[in-house]
Amino acid sequence: PGPIPQCRFMVLEKRQSQEKENEDLWVADETASILLLDVPTYLGVEEGDLLKLQKGEVLQDDSRLFLRIGHGQLQRDGFLTLLFKET
């Protein structure tokens, strides 16, 4: 656990945070999924958004790892749109 220079991931699911003005995001990249804690709701992040976290923090609680923006910067890096076609 500690600082990370940069990571990119997709938002899979939004969850209620313990902080009223924030939300937790379940995010994933091509290798794993993790919970990104306390993301301000004013950022307007939605499921399917691609995000880039620069200078974020990795936290550990018992056996789980978490990400936090901390003193870093979270920015949109695109979005993913899925189209399903019935055959």
The 8 nearest C-alpha neighbors of each residue, nearest first, counted from 0:
[[1, 57, 58, 59, 2, 56, 64, 3],
 [0, 2, 57, 56, 3, 58, 55, 59],
 [1, 3, 56, 55, 57, 54, 4, 0],
 [2, 4, 54, 55, 5, 56, 1, 57],
 [3, 5, 54, 53, 2, 55, 6, 52],
 [6, 4, 53, 52, 3, 54, 7, 51],
 [5, 7, 52, 51, 53, 8, 4, 3],
 [8, 6, 51, 50, 52, 28, 5, 49],
 [7, 9, 28, 27, 50, 49, 26, 51],
 [8, 10, 49, 26, 27, 48, 47, 50],
 [11, 9, 26, 46, 47, 48, 12, 25],
 [12, 10, 26, 46, 25, 47, 9, 27],
 [11, 13, 25, 46, 24, 10, 14, 26],
 [12, 14, 24, 23, 25, 22, 46, 15],
 [15, 13, 23, 22, 24, 16, 12, 25],
 [14, 16, 22, 23, 17, 13, 21, 19],
 [17, 15, 22, 23, 18, 21, 37, 14],
 [16, 18, 19, 15, 21, 22, 37, 23],
 [17, 19, 16, 21, 20, 37, 22, 15],
 [18, 20, 21, 17, 16, 22, 15, 40],
 [21, 19, 18, 40, 39, 22, 41, 16],
 [22, 20, 39, 37, 40, 38, 18, 19],
 [23, 21, 16, 15, 38, 37, 14, 40],
 [22, 24, 36, 14, 16, 37, 35, 15],
 [25, 23, 13, 35, 34, 12, 26, 14],
 [24, 26, 34, 12, 11, 33, 10, 35],
 [27, 25, 10, 11, 9, 32, 33, 24],
 [28, 26, 32, 8, 9, 31, 33, 10],
 [27, 29, 8, 30, 31, 9, 32, 7],
 [28, 30, 31, 27, 8, 32, 9, 7],
 [31, 29, 28, 32, 27, 8, 33, 26],
 [32, 30, 27, 28, 29, 33, 26, 8],
 [31, 33, 27, 26, 28, 25, 34, 30],
 [32, 34, 26, 25, 65, 27, 35, 31],
 [35, 33, 25, 65, 24, 36, 26, 66],
 [36, 34, 66, 24, 67, 23, 65, 25],
 [35, 37, 23, 67, 38, 34, 66, 24],
 [38, 36, 21, 23, 22, 16, 39, 18],
 [37, 39, 21, 22, 36, 23, 40, 35],
 [40, 38, 21, 41, 42, 20, 37, 22],
 [39, 41, 21, 42, 43, 20, 22, 38],
 [42, 40, 43, 39, 20, 44, 21, 38],
 [43, 41, 40, 44, 39, 38, 74, 73],
 [44, 42, 41, 40, 45, 39, 38, 48],
 [43, 45, 42, 48, 46, 40, 10, 75],
 [46, 44, 48, 47, 43, 10, 13, 12],
 [45, 47, 10, 11, 48, 12, 13, 44],
 [46, 48, 79, 10, 78, 9, 45, 11],
 [49, 47, 78, 10, 46, 9, 45, 77],
 [48, 50, 9, 78, 77, 76, 8, 75],
 [51, 49, 75, 76, 8, 7, 74, 9],
 [50, 52, 7, 74, 6, 73, 76, 75],
 [53, 51, 73, 6, 5, 72, 55, 7],
 [52, 54, 5, 72, 71, 55, 4, 51],
 [53, 55, 71, 4, 3, 5, 2, 52],
 [56, 54, 68, 71, 53, 3, 2, 69],
 [55, 57, 2, 67, 1, 66, 3, 69],
 [56, 58, 66, 0, 1, 65, 2, 67],
 [59, 57, 65, 0, 64, 66, 56, 1],
 [58, 60, 64, 63, 65, 0, 61, 57],
 [59, 61, 63, 62, 64, 58, 65, 0],
 [62, 60, 63, 59, 64, 58, 65, 0],
 [61, 63, 60, 64, 59, 65, 58, 0],
 [64, 62, 60, 59, 61, 65, 58, 33],
 [63, 65, 59, 58, 60, 57, 62, 66],
 [66, 64, 58, 34, 57, 35, 33, 59],
 [67, 65, 35, 57, 56, 58, 36, 34],
 [66, 68, 56, 36, 69, 35, 55, 57],
 [67, 69, 55, 71, 70, 56, 72, 73],
 [70, 68, 71, 67, 55, 56, 54, 72],
 [71, 69, 68, 55, 72, 54, 56, 67],
 [72, 70, 54, 55, 68, 69, 53, 73],
 [71, 73, 53, 52, 68, 74, 54, 70],
 [74, 72, 52, 51, 53, 68, 71, 50],
 [75, 73, 51, 50, 76, 72, 52, 53],
 [76, 74, 50, 77, 49, 51, 48, 73],
 [75, 77, 50, 49, 51, 74, 78, 48],
 [78, 76, 49, 75, 48, 79, 50, 47],
 [79, 77, 48, 49, 47, 80, 76, 9],
 [78, 80, 47, 48, 81, 49, 77, 9],
 [81, 79, 82, 78, 47, 48, 83, 46],
 [82, 80, 83, 79, 47, 84, 78, 46],
 [81, 83, 84, 80, 79, 85, 47, 86],
 [84, 82, 81, 85, 86, 80, 79, 47],
 [83, 85, 86, 82, 81, 80, 79, 47],
 [86, 84, 83, 82, 81, 80, 79, 47],
 [85, 84, 83, 82, 81, 80, 79, 47]]
